[in-house]
Amino acid sequence: MLKNQAGLTLIELMISLALGLVISAAAIMLFLTAQRSYTLQQGMTDLQDNANFGLNYITRDIRLTNLNASVSEINDQTSYGGVILTSSVNATKDGSYTPARPLSNLFRTIVGNSAGVNFLSRSNGMSAGTAPAWTGASNVITDSDGSLLSDQLTIQYRPQYILDDKGSTATSDDEWVGGYDCEGRELRFKAEDPGGGLPFGQQMVVQRYFLRSDASAASNEPNTPLALACEAGFYAIAETPTVTKVEGGAPCSALGTRLFGSTSGQIIMKRVDYFRVLLGVQSGANYRYISFKDYMDIAAGSRPRILSVQLGALVRSAQPAGNDAIIDNNQIFQVLDQSIKVKTPTASAPKYVRQVVVQNIALRNTFGERGK
């Protein structure tokens, strides 16, 4: 006896397949959307971590500007002043000191007929040099398609040393310790060194912040991958210091000099397309922010007091954020006083998330009325 057999008709099978394809397409769409969102969020997280960590580090470091200086008011000619705009080479002497000091805030650090100007604070409109000095490296143009150089900030300070007696009563191993410079070099010297008995030492630490190319980059990254780096140098506070060469990683010598240009600096923030610095200056009741060039264009002797600095940077994520349409390579960014856009990358280049970060830093060691 034959039994009844049940099965799908052709129409039922076609409907099932169609429904299956719709559900699969919806699942794939959800997966791709979630993946694109995850990639974008990863880019934003990477950007935030890089910008916040780097900016906090720089802010803490720059607040050391003018530390332990004898004069609180600084300008381009303040001897040992915290923001370095001039060199002591061929400078006029200040006869109120014995021996007379150059009227300059960079004392016998930069040498040569050119005064090493591209190791000083520099900004767009000033003549750029060649690496490892300031080159004005930048991945942006103005919104009117004009070229635009990144700035360089150079500061100096006299470290606050404390005595490390090594926990013993012996004095032969005592050392003065003043922390670390921006490249991680320890500021330490023997207390028994010549001049080492002074609680503040005889050392000025000089640090410059600038953009340079980063060799650790993917082959398909657009334009030139740039990073914000800091290079540290130091010199002795003496009329005729003993010049010594210090290798990277070695402690600073109490009476030595380490000139700029011996290293490419320590990277503080990765993937920075543009770096801008403005000086907060005060002349009477007039307080404003101006660039290094605008400041130096003011007539000598009339340049106002420097009280703060304003930092601005266009930072991008290190990881691509996909090809999401919300990322516009022609977007205009406002970095302090500059309206900029990124140089047009190649059509096949990946897209990245970008953000403008800004920080105002009061130079607390420039307040007050300290005298000579």
C-alpha angles and dihedrals in degrees: 000000000000118000124217113257121210125206146140122289119226091254092052091050093051091049091050092050092048092050090048092052092049092051092046092049091050091050092049090048091052091048094050092046091049091047092050091047091048091050091050092047091049089053091050092048092049090048094049094047093048095045098042096045094044095045093048090050093050093045093053091047097048091052086072088069112129092004112169092001116151093227123051097196111080135185135147093296103040108125108243089359118170102240108057114217102144140037128232093231109122090350124155113264124242105225094193088082126069109249095025115253127215112258092242139103093229110065117201095319103111113049135187137069092283090056089227091267094173091066090059129078106297138174143185111300094039121102111268125221135206130275134310084033122063112303099168090240110194141159096203142079130199118269087257090058096256122142117259129193124213118239133243125217119202120186137170137199141172108243122239102237127201125195118252106199093178089235093284136108091232115101098199092086097041115127137187111232122197104172124251136308122233092273092056095256112148117238101221137134139166116272089222092059116111105282090005093120092075111104092224096038122221098272134114116198116211122196130181127195117206145142121260136166117274115223091198096080138123117257094240098051111126123248115345114327104236133192134191107244137180126213121193130205134166141200138190121259095237136108093241108019123191106253115221134171115234121199120224113280095017120122118264115262117236095231101021135104127226111193125210121257097051092105137024090236134246117290112241102169124024124218104014113165096188138012124197130183128188127186119230103219134179130205109174107307091341112104120174145145120249137167125255090254094051090048094051090045089065112098113272111262092027099070109125131236117280114227106160146002130227118211126199129176138174105221128186134195118266092221123062115254097210124252097296113163091228089072105082116190089200095055116134116229127197111220107180105295096351129088105205144166131198119263108262109267124212116282093249096048116116120249125247136198113247133194137181114231122192132185132182113206121192110211095226092186090063095062122093134040105275114165133210 
